[in-house]
């Protein structure tokens, strides 16, 4: 047989080779670049990615530090190449990487290595080195602002002249040695192969100089003599399609029964047996020979045509066959049946199917159709509830998903959350960080010029919210007597832009646009400012007078009239205001209205430098009205907004509405602490030991040793936990803590000292008193004492020589407090200072707030975090996932202190994770007869994988090998539902298929690395047919 091979692989790589034999075809995919060293790929692999997460503050710095520790560990590793086999050398690399990775991450590293997914990155670095170009016969070299050298002796000379040459461009994947941060020193790029002696020589010199701050040391990989061998790649599929007309359904009304054929045909040969001769020689064995012939026909690889009635149950018969074997062989059988279906179809026709299985499949299909939208025959894959579309995703993107999920799964596991609780927390709908916040406009500071619902000009408009659903021409703004749309303008009256904004507001008002218009005047709020000398204050007081004595519409008309008297390019003046008052209100007492004692001095806010463009505002407002109309229509249709609803209240109750604006709190650029480490010890009294912890361990120790102010002596569970950081011997730190304690009824508050200088007993009296009260007093007593202690009066008394014991309050345990205070040393304060410096990146004395792991700060010298800011932060934290996490943790039955800690840690973990699509909770009504179950290994992190697949579909051809490899790479709890189609009328698959994917690098019997994965088609049909790849 000669197979016709057609190559149509949608990859930007060349085909290595395709060979054919009478019963086999082998195909492989060869890269265009040379084989790259495993050690260098490890640098780009999960080791690099996982150590360089940007989810937590300091993680990049900490990860970079760990990477260089890995480099120091393997800097001379290539010497082992000489005496070790390739397999042993590879295992050594994995072992070295394992010092910095968890077991799960090591498995993902092996999977990445098998895919060679980071080989292109290594090759890209090699190409960059080639573009320098490298000096001849140079195994490693440095590039210093364009000048090259192969010797460490030339570095000093090249550095001297580097300042006169341009700084080289650096790339995202470049590794910079963690030296002294500076931009005023030369950049030295080392091109070398990690693990070689030449690299070690350069690395020693450059790392020492970088630590001194005399240069910036950047590493790029360079192999002086790359292997010419091209590597075979993985992660692709090969299909051997059948073009023969023999493989088709046969109308059973036109073909005799096979049993009749078997009896009548005395000359046919099947797999070497001539049944005509056998029947003549052994007439007494006629029935046995017929059965033998049928068995041989069904076991042969030949593609025997099936009758229509034989095909109807093939899908469910395949499922029954798969579920009948031991469960750990089931996926392999599914792969064999789906990928070799043309030659396996005949054998499936004899499989009996239980009625229970048919009924269960139908019930599950009905349920899945209603809940997930999956129909019979569809193929779907879910990993931890995330939908994996195999038409979109490939092994490389799935590796990225596995790696992203690993951090959350391991975090939950390390926090002690396992089993069903893990799945429930993982599927919580964590709100994505959004910057489209709205301000609550139910504030008396706003001067509303009109009211759509009550003002006479709008009485003829309909009032029903159902009017929103009435059909109109596109672009038409519906005139409904409801305050659906509200515009608030914050104006500084004397700014030139205010003229156009007021005129724009008048335009909307005049043309009866259904827009409620309000003003907030941004003017000088100092009490001693006189309206007769400050035009903004005078304007503002005049308008208040007109609004109070006349009406708001008259105030708007007056505003426009005043601004009409301002020439283009000029601003409002005191003289303009005085002249207007004399002309329009000649009998009024201007002094009474404009003076410092004016009664018309409410509703003003401090000046802000932000501006808006009046020319664009009209278009923006009208577009916003049109966009918001859609949201209102949806709310009316869903019954959320009814005729009895107060529209403004409905608007202000939306999740994105906040009571005040604070860019620091509302920023989308958020950093979180990582609480998931499990340090061996939790020591912070020993500052030296604490200094050796990495960032995650420091955070874990501080979290474990933290004590909290709470709102009652029952120590109830808190959804929000805040850490207050500052120098509490300074006014700014004490004020920050006082504001936090005033907000305390809604959260638990801990304190961390970040003193401006070196802590000592003399300069830490107040903070040691705070900590002593936390350690010895009941919640209410400790909170009341500290609130009194951080006030300015108490601070002044302490400075005047008053003792702490003289400030103690009634109801406190004085003896316990004094004993703890007098024995409390300052080492733990030094450890807290190290935490602020190394983890939070704060300078000594700087303040910050941490809310459920989210860091806000450092605060500027004049920046105040008020009680209202704490309330806003509380609202934003709760709206993320804190409230939902609290509800899930509450059912775990933990003690309140432990439960609050767990809420804080889980909330930080989930909120910091990248936001993707919504996780689906796929459930099966019954799973006894139609679902394959594979249980995870106990006491290990596991992925929850749910597959829905018809075993005789293209999805099964892809999914079965993927699930096999997935179960080899990570610990999985796997459920595979056989989503079979009933009453097939044609052959479900008409091709042989191979998915080339391996879980780890393969080696040959002689311990050399395998040339690479290949797609093998063995035992192909012997019948003449046309096949194409």
WOJO-V951103 format. One record per backbone hydrogen bond with DSSP energy under -1.0 kcal/mol. NH is the residue of the N-H (numbers start at 1). CO is the residue of the C=O. If there is no record, write none. Layout:
# WOJO-V951103
nh:NH co:CO
nh:NH co:CO
This chain:
# WOJO-V951103
nh:11 co:9
nh:16 co:28
nh:19 co:26
nh:21 co:24
nh:25 co:1017
nh:26 co:19
nh:27 co:1015
nh:28 co:17
nh:30 co:14
nh:31 co:231
nh:35 co:229
nh:41 co:37
nh:42 co:38
nh:48 co:45
nh:49 co:45
nh:50 co:46
nh:51 co:47
nh:52 co:49
nh:59 co:56
nh:62 co:58
nh:63 co:59
nh:64 co:60
nh:65 co:61
nh:66 co:62
nh:67 co:63
nh:68 co:64
nh:69 co:65
nh:70 co:66
nh:71 co:67
nh:72 co:68
nh:73 co:69
nh:74 co:70
nh:77 co:74
nh:78 co:195
nh:79 co:76
nh:80 co:77
nh:81 co:78
nh:84 co:80
nh:87 co:1007
nh:89 co:85
nh:90 co:86
nh:91 co:87
nh:92 co:88
nh:93 co:89
nh:94 co:90
nh:95 co:91
nh:96 co:92
nh:97 co:93
nh:98 co:94
nh:99 co:96
nh:100 co:97
nh:106 co:102
nh:107 co:103
nh:108 co:104
nh:109 co:105
nh:110 co:106
nh:111 co:107
nh:112 co:108
nh:113 co:109
nh:114 co:110
nh:115 co:111
nh:117 co:112
nh:119 co:116
nh:122 co:118
nh:123 co:119
nh:124 co:120
nh:125 co:121
nh:126 co:122
nh:127 co:123
nh:128 co:124
nh:129 co:125
nh:130 co:126
nh:131 co:127
nh:132 co:129
nh:141 co:191
nh:142 co:149
nh:143 co:189
nh:144 co:147
nh:147 co:144
nh:149 co:142
nh:158 co:154
nh:159 co:155
nh:160 co:156
nh:161 co:157
nh:165 co:162
nh:174 co:171
nh:175 co:219
nh:177 co:217
nh:179 co:177
nh:180 co:210
nh:188 co:216
nh:189 co:143
nh:190 co:218
nh:191 co:141
nh:192 co:220
nh:196 co:193
nh:200 co:196
nh:201 co:197
nh:202 co:198
nh:203 co:199
nh:204 co:200
nh:205 co:201
nh:206 co:202
nh:207 co:203
nh:208 co:204
nh:209 co:205
nh:210 co:206
nh:211 co:207
nh:212 co:208
nh:214 co:209
nh:216 co:186
nh:218 co:188
nh:219 co:175
nh:220 co:190
nh:222 co:192
nh:232 co:1011
nh:233 co:29
nh:235 co:996
nh:238 co:994
nh:240 co:992
nh:241 co:1028
nh:242 co:990
nh:243 co:1026
nh:248 co:246
nh:250 co:306
nh:254 co:251
nh:261 co:257
nh:262 co:258
nh:263 co:259
nh:264 co:260
nh:265 co:261
nh:270 co:273
nh:273 co:270
nh:275 co:268
nh:278 co:274
nh:279 co:275
nh:280 co:276
nh:281 co:277
nh:282 co:278
nh:285 co:282
nh:286 co:283
nh:289 co:285
nh:290 co:286
nh:291 co:287
nh:292 co:288
nh:293 co:289
nh:294 co:290
nh:295 co:291
nh:296 co:292
nh:297 co:293
nh:298 co:294
nh:299 co:295
nh:300 co:296
nh:304 co:302
nh:308 co:250
nh:314 co:311
nh:317 co:313
nh:318 co:314
nh:319 co:315
nh:320 co:316
nh:321 co:317
nh:322 co:318
nh:323 co:319
nh:329 co:326
nh:333 co:329
nh:334 co:330
nh:335 co:331
nh:336 co:332
nh:337 co:333
nh:338 co:334
nh:339 co:335
nh:340 co:336
nh:343 co:340
nh:344 co:341
nh:345 co:341
nh:348 co:344
nh:351 co:348
nh:358 co:354
nh:359 co:355
nh:360 co:356
nh:361 co:357
nh:362 co:358
nh:363 co:359
nh:364 co:360
nh:365 co:361
nh:366 co:362
nh:367 co:363
nh:368 co:364
nh:369 co:365
nh:370 co:366
nh:371 co:367
nh:372 co:368
nh:373 co:368
nh:374 co:368
nh:377 co:979
nh:378 co:375
nh:380 co:948
nh:382 co:946
nh:383 co:386
nh:384 co:944
nh:386 co:383
nh:388 co:381
nh:392 co:389
nh:393 co:389
nh:398 co:394
nh:399 co:395
nh:400 co:396
nh:401 co:397
nh:402 co:398
nh:403 co:399
nh:404 co:400
nh:405 co:401
nh:406 co:402
nh:407 co:403
nh:409 co:405
nh:410 co:406
nh:411 co:407
nh:412 co:408
nh:413 co:409
nh:414 co:410
nh:415 co:411
nh:416 co:413
nh:417 co:412
nh:421 co:418
nh:423 co:419
nh:424 co:420
nh:425 co:421
nh:426 co:422
nh:427 co:423
nh:428 co:425
nh:430 co:428
nh:431 co:880
nh:437 co:435
nh:438 co:656
nh:440 co:658
nh:443 co:441
nh:446 co:443
nh:447 co:519
nh:449 co:517
nh:455 co:451
nh:458 co:455
nh:459 co:456
nh:461 co:458
nh:467 co:464
nh:468 co:465
nh:469 co:466
nh:470 co:467
nh:476 co:473
nh:481 co:462
nh:482 co:480
nh:484 co:482
nh:487 co:516
nh:489 co:518
nh:491 co:520
nh:495 co:492
nh:499 co:496
nh:501 co:497
nh:502 co:498
nh:503 co:499
nh:504 co:500
nh:505 co:501
nh:506 co:502
nh:507 co:503
nh:508 co:504
nh:509 co:505
nh:510 co:506
nh:511 co:507
nh:512 co:509
nh:513 co:508
nh:515 co:513
nh:516 co:485
nh:518 co:487
nh:519 co:447
nh:520 co:489
nh:522 co:491
nh:523 co:521
nh:523 co:605
nh:529 co:526
nh:531 co:594
nh:533 co:530
nh:534 co:530
nh:538 co:534
nh:539 co:535
nh:540 co:536
nh:541 co:537
nh:542 co:538
nh:543 co:539
nh:544 co:540
nh:545 co:541
nh:546 co:542
nh:547 co:543
nh:548 co:544
nh:549 co:545
nh:550 co:546
nh:555 co:551
nh:556 co:552
nh:557 co:553
nh:558 co:554
nh:559 co:555
nh:560 co:556
nh:561 co:557
nh:562 co:558
nh:563 co:559
nh:564 co:560
nh:566 co:563
nh:570 co:567
nh:577 co:573
nh:578 co:574
nh:579 co:575
nh:580 co:576
nh:581 co:577
nh:582 co:578
nh:583 co:579
nh:584 co:580
nh:585 co:581
nh:588 co:585
nh:593 co:589
nh:594 co:590
nh:595 co:591
nh:598 co:595
nh:605 co:521
nh:617 co:613
nh:620 co:616
nh:621 co:617
nh:622 co:618
nh:623 co:619
nh:624 co:620
nh:625 co:621
nh:626 co:622
nh:627 co:623
nh:628 co:624
nh:629 co:625
nh:632 co:628
nh:633 co:629
nh:634 co:630
nh:635 co:631
nh:636 co:632
nh:637 co:633
nh:638 co:634
nh:640 co:635
nh:641 co:635
nh:645 co:642
nh:650 co:646
nh:651 co:647
nh:652 co:648
nh:653 co:649
nh:654 co:651
nh:657 co:654
nh:658 co:438
nh:666 co:662
nh:670 co:668
nh:672 co:55
nh:673 co:853
nh:690 co:686
nh:691 co:687
nh:692 co:689
nh:693 co:690
nh:698 co:694
nh:699 co:695
nh:700 co:696
nh:701 co:697
nh:702 co:698
nh:703 co:699
nh:704 co:700
nh:705 co:701
nh:706 co:702
nh:709 co:749
nh:715 co:712
nh:722 co:748
nh:723 co:850
nh:724 co:750
nh:725 co:848
nh:726 co:752
nh:730 co:727
nh:734 co:730
nh:735 co:731
nh:736 co:732
nh:737 co:733
nh:738 co:734
nh:739 co:735
nh:740 co:736
nh:741 co:737
nh:742 co:738
nh:743 co:739
nh:746 co:743
nh:747 co:744
nh:748 co:720
nh:749 co:709
nh:750 co:722
nh:752 co:724
nh:754 co:726
nh:768 co:764
nh:769 co:765
nh:770 co:766
nh:771 co:767
nh:772 co:768
nh:773 co:769
nh:774 co:770
nh:775 co:771
nh:776 co:772
nh:777 co:773
nh:782 co:778
nh:783 co:779
nh:784 co:780
nh:785 co:781
nh:786 co:782
nh:787 co:783
nh:788 co:784
nh:789 co:785
nh:790 co:786
nh:795 co:791
nh:796 co:792
nh:797 co:793
nh:798 co:794
nh:799 co:795
nh:800 co:796
nh:801 co:798
nh:802 co:797
nh:806 co:803
nh:807 co:804
nh:812 co:809
nh:814 co:812
nh:817 co:813
nh:818 co:814
nh:819 co:815
nh:820 co:816
nh:821 co:817
nh:822 co:818
nh:830 co:826
nh:831 co:827
nh:832 co:828
nh:833 co:829
nh:834 co:830
nh:835 co:831
nh:836 co:832
nh:837 co:833
nh:838 co:834
nh:839 co:835
nh:840 co:835
nh:842 co:836
nh:845 co:754
nh:846 co:843
nh:848 co:725
nh:849 co:856
nh:850 co:723
nh:851 co:854
nh:852 co:721
nh:854 co:851
nh:855 co:671
nh:856 co:849
nh:859 co:847
nh:870 co:866
nh:871 co:867
nh:872 co:868
nh:873 co:869
nh:874 co:870
nh:875 co:871
nh:876 co:872
nh:877 co:873
nh:878 co:874
nh:879 co:875
nh:882 co:877
nh:885 co:881
nh:886 co:882
nh:887 co:883
nh:888 co:884
nh:889 co:885
nh:890 co:886
nh:892 co:889
nh:893 co:890
nh:899 co:895
nh:900 co:896
nh:901 co:897
nh:902 co:898
nh:903 co:899
nh:904 co:900
nh:905 co:901
nh:906 co:902
nh:907 co:903
nh:908 co:904
nh:909 co:905
nh:910 co:906
nh:911 co:907
nh:912 co:908
nh:920 co:385
nh:932 co:976
nh:934 co:974
nh:943 co:971
nh:945 co:973
nh:946 co:382
nh:947 co:975
nh:948 co:380
nh:949 co:977
nh:957 co:953
nh:958 co:954
nh:959 co:955
nh:960 co:956
nh:962 co:958
nh:963 co:959
nh:964 co:960
nh:965 co:961
nh:966 co:962
nh:967 co:963
nh:969 co:965
nh:970 co:966
nh:973 co:943
nh:974 co:934
nh:975 co:945
nh:976 co:932
nh:977 co:947
nh:978 co:930
nh:979 co:949
nh:979 co:977
nh:980 co:978
nh:984 co:312
nh:992 co:240
nh:993 co:339
nh:994 co:238
nh:996 co:236
nh:1004 co:1008
nh:1007 co:1004
nh:1010 co:1002
nh:1015 co:27
nh:1017 co:25
nh:1020 co:23
nh:1028 co:241
